[in-house]
Amino acid sequence: MNDSKKNENIVFIESALIDLVPILLDTLVKELAEMEKTFEDGDFVKLQEQAHSSRGAALTYGFDAYAEVLLDLQHAAKSEASEITKYLFGLLHGLLESVEFKVNSSNGKA
């Protein structure tokens, strides 16, 4: 059993943002569903735009791993790489299901 995978998906954020995390996660889940619908419709241009927008939200909260996969999704959509796109959707779902947000207790530089 490999617990290190779960530990890789911890996001540390400022305490002022912690109460907004449920809203962020709900938004990201809805955006992912919309991106999957767009993909099913074959609209790769719109999919690139959606991935870019969702990436901005993820980066605002320091959800860098999710943002990186969204960047890959943008590139896959630009290339209209369907199999890679499907794989990336799976990664995004996994990240959303396993992410844990914690308050950054660091007050300054270490």
N, C-alpha and C positions, 0 to 999 in steps of 0.2 A: 504494500500500500504506500502510495506516494502522496504525503500531505503537502509537499512543497508546491504542488500545482495550485492548491487553494491559497496558500500564502502569497503566491505571486500576484494575486488579484486584490490586493489591499490598496486603497486610495486614501491618502492623508489629505484632509482639507481643513481650512480655517473654521473655527468654531461658529462663526457667523453664518456659514453656509450649511451646516449640518442639518438644520431643520428643513432645508430645501431639497435634500437628497431624495425623499420619496417622490417629489414632483419631478425631479430630473429623471429618475428611473422610469416613472410612468411615461414621461415624454419620449424617452429613448425607445421604450418598448413600442409605443404607438408609431414612432418614426420608422422603426425597423419593419413593422408590419406594412406601412405605406411603401417603403422601399421594395419589399418583396412583391407587393401588388404591382408596382411600377415595372419591376423586372418581368413578372408574368405577362404584362401588357407589351413587353418588348421595347419600352421607351428608355433606351440607354442614356440619352441626353438628360432626361429628367432625373434618372437614377444618379447620375454624376452630381447634379445640383443638390439632390436630397442628401446624399452622402456628405457633401461639402458642408451643408448647413448643420447636419447632426454632429459632424466632427467639431464644429465650433462650440456647440453646447458641451460636448464631452471634454474638450480642452479647458473650458472655463472652470470646470470642477476638478481638473487634474486627472481625469480618467484617460490617461495617455495610452494605455494598451488598447482601449476601445477606439480611440481616435486614430491610432496607427492602422488598425484593421479597416476603418472607414476610408483612410487614404488609399489603402490597397484596393478597396472596393471601387473608389473613384477611378483608379487606373484600369481595373478589370472592366468596368462599365465603358470606359473610353475605348477599350480594345474589343468590346462586345464579347468578352470571354465568359461564356455562360457557365461552364463547369467550375471555373475559378470563382465566379460570382456566387454560385450555390455553396461552395465550400466556405467562402468568407461569411455568408449569412449564418452558417453553422457556428463559426467562431464567434460571431457577434452575439448570438443567442447564449452561447456558453459563458461569455464574459458577463453578460447581464445577469445570468443566473447565479454566478459565483462571486460577483464583486462585493466587497465589504468596505464601506466608507468609515473612516475613523478620524477623530479630531486630531489635528496636528498640534501636539503639545509643546513643540519646540518654540521657544520665545526668543528668536534671534538665531545667530549663527553658532554652529557647534565649534 
